Amino acid sequence: MKSRFRLLLLVIVTASAVGCVRIDIGDSKPTLGDQLVDLYAAKKSGVITDAEFENLRDKIIRSL
């Protein structure tokens, strides 16, 4: 009975620990959409000019 309790406790602790871990698999490069949304936000907030926006947007699109 005591060993079953320990096993159950081990399973619960293991499941809790696994749920707290994030594992990224593959390339974590932002998507084209993410890049364009960030660029648009920079333009709207005044961080970059309209000309800079157009230039950077064209660079992002040509990188496909």
N, C-alpha and C positions, 0 to 999 in steps of 0.2 A: 504494500500500500504506500509506503514511504517512497519507494523508487518510482511509482507512477506519478506521485505528486511532483517529484524532482524532474521527471521527464516532461510533465505538463508545464512546469515552470520554465524549463529550458526552452521549450517550443514557443512559449509566449514571449520570453525575453528575446529570442532569436528573431521572431516575426516582428517585434517592435523595432529592433535594431535595423533590420533590412528595410523597413518602411521609412526610416529616417535618412537613408543614404540615397544620393542621386548619382547615377552613373550615366555620363554622356557617352554615347556610342557614335562614332563617325565624326564627320566634319561639323564643327560648331560655327562655321561661317554664316553670317546673317544672310537671309534670303534677299533676292532682288527687291521684293516688296518691302521688306524691313528697311533696306537701305534707302529706298525712295521715300518712304514715310518719314524716316529720320531727317532726310534732306529737306523735305517739304516743311517739317516742323522748324528746322533751322532758319528757313526762309521766312516763315510766318512770324517767328520771334525776333527777326531782324539781325540774327547772327551773321547771315550771309546776304549779299545783294541778289537782285534778280539775275544779273549777268553771271554771277558765281553759281547760282542755282542751275541755270541752263547749262553751263559748262560742265559742272559735276554730274548733272543728270545724264548728259550725253556720254560722259565717260563711263558711268555705271552701265548704261544700256549697251554700249559698244563692248563691254567686258564679257558679254554673253558668249 
